[in-house]
Amino acid sequence: MFKHILITGASSGIGLALAQYYTQKGVRVIGVSRHYPQLPYDWDHRLADLAEAEQVRALVQGIETEYGHLDVLINNAGYGIADALEYTDTDAMRRMFDVNVFGAFILTKACLGLLQRSRKPQVVHIGSVAGEIPIPFQAVYSMCKAAMHTMSDAWRLELQPLGIDVCAVLPGDTRTGFTQHRLITAKQDARYGDRITRSIAKMARDEQRGMPVDAVVRTVNRQLKRKRMKARVTVGLSYKLIMLLFKLMPRRLSLWLVYRLYGR
């Protein structure tokens, strides 16, 4: 088992569950988020806004001073916006990309030196099935996760000669506080009627009926135990099947099915 793991978005949801799990396993966990966890915790938790390069630089310098190296980095921090693309505020979209995509990029880049000091350095990006299957009225989130998946693949290709293994883990609907933290700006109007609000309500129901967060933790842990992680792994048999069907079906048909579920 590795010794030092850095987990972003560790104040709630998947990040919190991962931090709890590895702390119980005796791993030295460094949790990072903009707020401290509301639940009791027993790991080294540090505050940082990952969209701010100076804060990331200070975070990594502190880790280097105290720990000397890093074995695993899990980029998990992120949030969602729910609205029609037409009505999504451009500044809000930029902020979301800053946190969900550029934050992971900046932190990974800053941690490469620490990771290379490990005997088995690994980087895991927590992506989403929504990054492969575009979800109407949650399109910005899908766009962010699609960018993260591509970035993860690129890191994997470029860092392989350096011995740093990279993987993207793609959960589907998961029961976490992500649903409550989604930024919802949608309102009914003449163009979309109540389609936006109905779609968002369905997303929320599906998430709260979704897989337990432990399923994501188990998938991440299985990958970290492998000699060589998979490039991308989807969490849950049902979502693996959905992803396979989406790839095999004609694009027009697969998008029509998504429309029937979330767009109409």
N, C-alpha and C positions, 0 to 999 in steps of 0.2 A: 504493500500500500504506500502511496506517495505521502509526503510529509506536509507540504504547503500548498493550499489551494485558495485562489482568489475568485470570489463570486460576486458579480454585480447584481443590483436589484435585489439585495438580500434582506430587505426589510419586510417583504411580504411575498405571497404566492410561491412560485416555483423556486425563486432564489432563496427564500426563507426555508423552504422544505429541504433544499440541498444543503444549506448551511447547518441546519439541525442534524441532518443525517450524518454528514461527515464529521461534525463535532462529536457525535456519539461514537463514531468509529475511531476517535483519537487523532484525527487529522487536525493540523493547525489551520483553521479557517480564518481568512480575512474577508469579511463581508463589507460590501460597499453599497451605499445608496445616498440619496439626498436627505433622508430622514432615518432616525433610529427605529428599529423594530418596536412595535407596540407590545409585542409579547416578550416575556423574559428570554434572554439569550446568554450564551456562555462562549462567545467567540470574540475575536478582535474585530470590532465593527468601526468603520471609518466613514465619515461624511465626505462626499465629493459629488459635484455635478460633472458627469462625464462629458458633457458638451463643452466644458471649459478646459482648454488645453493646459492652462497653468495649474488648475486643481489636479488634473491627472498627473502632471509632472511631479507635483508635490507628493501626491499619493504614492507613486512608484518609488520616489526617492526615500520616503519613509519606510516602505517595505524592504528596500535594498539595505537600508541601515540596520533594520531590526532582524530581518530574516536571511538576507544574503542571496537567496535564490527563490525561484517559484517553480513548482512542478506542474500545476494545472491552472489554467485561466478559463473561467466560464463566463462568457458574455451573455447575460440574461436580461439586463435592464431594458425597460421599454414600456410604452403605453399605447393606447389606441385613440383614434378620433372616429366618430360616427357622424356622417353627414353625406349629402350628395357632393360629388366632386365639384359641381358648379358652385356650390355655396361654401366650400371649404376655404377658410381664410389662408392666404398665401404665407403669412408669417407663422401661423399655427402649423402649417405643413412643414415649413423650414425647421421650426423648433422640434417637431417630431422626428424628422430625419437627423437633426443634430444629436438627439438622445439615442434613438433606436439604431442608427447606422453609423454616423460619424463618431459617436461616443465609443462604440465597439472598435472602430478602426483606430482611433487615437490611442485607446488603452492597449490594444494588442501591439501596436507599433512601439509603444513605450515599454512594454514588458518583454520584448524579444531578448534583450540582454540578460534579464533575470531567468528567463526560460531556458536559455542555452546553457546555463550552469546546472541544470537538472540532468539526471541520468536518463529520464524518459519524459521530456516535456510534451504537454498536450494542451490544445486549445479547443474548447467546445463553444459553439454558437447556438443559443436557443432560438431557433427559427419558428416556423409555423406552417401548417398545411395551407393556411391562407396566403402564404407567399408563393405557392404553386397553383392555387385555385383562387382567382380573384373574386372577392366578396363585394357585391354592390353595396354602396352606402357605408362601406368600411374599406374603401379602395386605397386610401393613403396607408393604412396599416399593411394591406397586402403588398403595396409598392415597397414599403420599408423592408418587409421580410424577404421579398424577392431579391432586393439589393443585398441583404445580409447573406442570403444563400450563395449568390454569385461571388460575393467577397470571400466567403468561407472557402469556396472551391479554389479561388485564386490564391489565397494564403496557403492552402494545402499544396498546390503545385509549386509555389515559390519557396516554401519553407522545407519541403521534403529533403533536399540535400543537406539541410542544416540539422536534420533529425527531429524537427518539431512536427508532431502529428496534429492534424486539424479535422474537425468533424462538425457537421450541422445536425442538430436534433430537432425534429419537426413534430411538435404535439398538435393534436386537433383540439376540439372543445375540452377544456379542463376546468374543473371546479376550483377557482381561486378568487381572490379579490379583484382580479383584472376587470371583471364585469362592472363592479362598482366604480372603478377608477377610470373607466373609459370616458373621454371627453365628448359629450353629446351636445351638439349645437343645432340639431335638426328641428325644424318646425314644419307644420303642414302648410302647403301653399297650392295655388291653382295648377302649377306645372306637375308636381309630383303627388298631390293629394296626401293621403296618409300612408303612401308606400314606404317612406323613409322610417316613420315611427313604427310601422308594423314589422319592417325588416329588422330594425334594431331590437325590438321586443323579442323576435324569434331568435336572434343571436344570443340574447341574454338567457333565454330559456334553455337553448341548446348547451350553452356553457355551464349553467348550473346543474344540468342533467348529465354533464360530460364525465370524462374519466377522472378518477382521483389523482391528485397531484403526485401521489406515490408512484404512479405508473411512469411519470416522466423521470422521477428520481431513479427508478430501477433501470430505465433505458440508458440514462446518462452513465450510471455506474457500470452497466455491462460494457459500454463502449470504452470507458477508462480502463477496464480490466483487460481489454483485448491487446494482443501484441501490436496490431495495427488497426486503428479505428476505421469504420466505414466513412466514406465521404459524406453521405447523408443517410439518416435513418429516421423513419416515421414511427411515431409512438402509437401502438395499438393495432391489432389485426384489422379491425373495421376500417381504420384510416389508411392502412397499407392497401387494402382492396380498393378504396375510393380513389387513391392516388393512381393505382394501376389502371383502373377504368378510365380515369380522366385523361391519361396519356394515350390509351389505346383508341378511345373513341374519336371520331372527327371533332375538330375544335368547335364547329358550329353546334353539334349535338351536346357536347359537354357544357358549353356556355348556356345553352337553352335550359339544361337541367339546373344549373346554378340559378338562373333567372327564375325558374319555377319555385325554387326553395326560398330565395332571398330578394328577388328583384321586382316581382309583380305586385 
